[in-house]
Amino acid sequence: MDKALFKKNILFGTLYTAFLAPFIFFMLGLPMILQIEGFEASLIGMFQMVGLPSVIKFSLSPPIDKFVFEKNHYKKWIIGTGVIYAVLLFSISFLSLKDDLYIVLIVIMLTTLVSTFIDIPLNALSIKIFTKEERFVAGSYKASSYFVAGILGAGVFLLFYNHIGWRNTFMIMSAMVLVALLILMLISESDEIIKEKKVSFETILSFFTQKNIGIWIFLLSFYFAFYTTPICQDNFFKNLIP
């Protein structure tokens, strides 16, 4: 692998990790915290609603296609949503699970919505940056970054919470997103805009009419929810479905 390709893979891997780790924390780490803090199972289950934005991910792309920037189109969308993402994470640090439980839930749902949205221009940017020949290797780095994000979101952030508390943990998450936005500046984007086919009922229906699709619908319906979140959607659909 040449140095330029290695650099691109590291940069994008860092971006995917930074943007995804808080989402995984909400899905996997936060329920553990709620259990530790003695919340009822019904409340813990309610917090699983933070994954709902990922269900409507396919419908979030129209604004990106409609509002087109002449320069650095996808980078500007990533920066704009990334700043909002960091601000929301920072604001959560000042809330309390015990005193502001439902406010925390609402803000976290907004945060996961932004996290899901930011994945769209980031994926589009990666398609724009990597050539067709480079995307196979890039997909491997992307998968590795997902596992690193999993380690952070479901492990390291829990350790942070245990040792430095709720507020500092979310401040670290917010800072991590801001650092990722600075790293984004190292990626050069051309002025070409990717023209995608608009999502329609026929497009959605075509997914369910693919050859041998039944087994994959079964897996998506009953497999661990972690695999239906943004971290694995793209590779799952592109690489596994015949």
N, C-alpha and C positions, 0 to 999 in steps of 0.2 A: 504494500500500500504506500502511495506517495505521500509526502508530507502535507500537501494541500488537502487531500482527501481526509487524512487523519485529523487535521485541524478542524475541518468542517464537521466531522463526526463528533469530535469532542465538544465543540461549541453547541451543536444541536442536542447532544446528549445532556449537557449541563442545563439547557433550557427546559427540556422535557422533565428532567428530574426536579428542578426548582418549582415549576408550575404545577406538577402533579402531586408532589409529596404532601402538601396541605390537604388536598382532596382525599388522599388515602388516610390521612390522620382523622379526618371527619368520619370516614366510612368504617375504619377499623380501630383506630386508637381511641377516639372519643367514647365509644360504647364501653370500653374498659374503664375509662375514667369515671363515667357515670355509675358503673357498677361499684367501683371502689368507693365513690362518694355516697353510696347507699340509696341511689334512686331506684324506683320501682321498675320492673321489667317493661311495663306498658310505656313508660316514659322513654326508656332506652330504645324500645322498638320504634317509637315515634321519631326519634332522631335519624332513623334509617331513611326518612323522607328526603334527607339531604342529597340522596342519589338520584332523585327524580329529574333534575336538569339533564342528566346524561341520557335519559329516555327520549327527550325531545331534541337531542343534539342535531339530528338531520334537518331540523327546521330552523336552525339558528344562522345559517349561512347567507340568507338573502340580504341583510344589511351590508355585508362585506362586498357582495356583487353589485349592489345598487350604488353605494357611496365609494367611488373609486378615486384614489389619489394618483396624481400623475407621477410622483416620485415616491419610491419606497412604500408602495401601497400596503403590503402585508405587514411590513415592519411597523408602520404607523398604527395599524389596527392592534398589533401586539403590544406596542408601547401604551396606547390609550387604555386598553383593557387591563394591561399589566399594572398600571398605576392605580386603577380602581381596585384591582385585586389586592395590591399591597395595602391600600388605605383601609379596605374592609377587614383584612387580617389584623391590622394595627388597632382598629376600633374594637374588635372582639377582645383584645387584651384588657380593655377597660371595663368589660362586662363580667358579671359573676354568675356562675351556674346556679347558685343557691338563691340569689336575689333577682336575677334577670333571666330566668330559664327560657321563657318563651321568646323574649327579645333575642337571646342568644341563638335560638333555633331559627328565627326569621333571618337574622344577619348571616348565619352560616349557610342557609339555603341561597341567599343572594350571592354569597361568596362562591359556592359550588357552581352556581349558574355562570358566573364570570369565568371560573376555572374551566368549565366545559366549553364556553364560547372561545376562550383564548386558544384552545387546542385547534380550532378550525383554521385561523390564519397561520398558525405555526406549522401545521401540516402542509398547507398550501405553499408556504415559503420553502419548506424542505423539498417539495416536488419541483419547485422552480429552481432551486440551487443545485440539487443533485442531478446528474445526468442519468439516463436510463440504465447505463452500465454500473453506475455507482450506487443505485438504490438498494441492491441486494445487500451490500455491506452496510449501508446506512440503516437498513432495517434491523440488522443484528445489533448495532450500537443502540438503536432506539429501544429494542427489547431489553438490552442490558440496563439502560437508563430507567426503564420501568421498574426493574427489580431493585435498583438503588433507591428509587423513590419509595418503593414498598418498605425497604429497610428503614428509611428515614421516617416515613409516615406512621408505620405500625410498630416501630421499635425505638429509634433514637429520640423522637419527639416525646415519647412516653417517659423516657429516662430524663429528658429535660424537664418535663412537667413534675416529675418526682423530686428532682433536686433543686430546680430554680423557680418552679411555680408556673401557674397559668399565664400570667402577664408576660413574663420574660420569654416563655415558649412561643407565644404568638408574635412577639416583637422580632424574634429570630426568624420566624417564617416570613414576616413582612420584609425584613432586611434581605432575606434570601431571594425573594422575588425581585426586589429592586436591583440587587447585584446581577441577577439574570438579565434584566433589561439593559444594564451597562454592557454585559457580554454580547448582547444582541447587536450592539453598535459595531462589533468586529466582523459582522456578516454583511457582505455587499449584495444588494438586491438590484436586479436589472429592472428596466421600466416596463418590460413585457407583463401583461396581465393574463392570467390563465383563464381561458373561457371554458366554463363548465356548463354542462347541460342542466337546465333548470329542473328542480325536483317537481315531479308531477305524480298524479295517482298512478299513471302507467309505469313510471319509474319504480315506485314503491312496489307495485304489483309484480314487476319483472323479477324482483328479488325472490318472491315466493314461488315463482314458476321455473326457477333454475333446475337443472338436472340434479337429482339426488339431494335436493334441499331439505327434505324431510328430517334426516338425521341431525342436521345442523340446527334446525328450528327446535328440535327436541332438546339438544344440548344447551342452546341459548335459554330455553324456558326453565330448565331444571338444574343447570350447573350453578356453581358458586357465583354469587352476584358480582364479585370482584372482576370477573371476566367480561361483564357486560357494561362496565364503566369505560370512560374514555381511554384508559391505559391500554386496552387490548382490542378495541373495536376495529381499528384500521387494519392491523396485521391479521386479525382473525378473519375478516371478510375478504381481504385481498389474497391471502395465502392459503387458507384452508378450504374455502368453498370451491368445489369443482367447477 
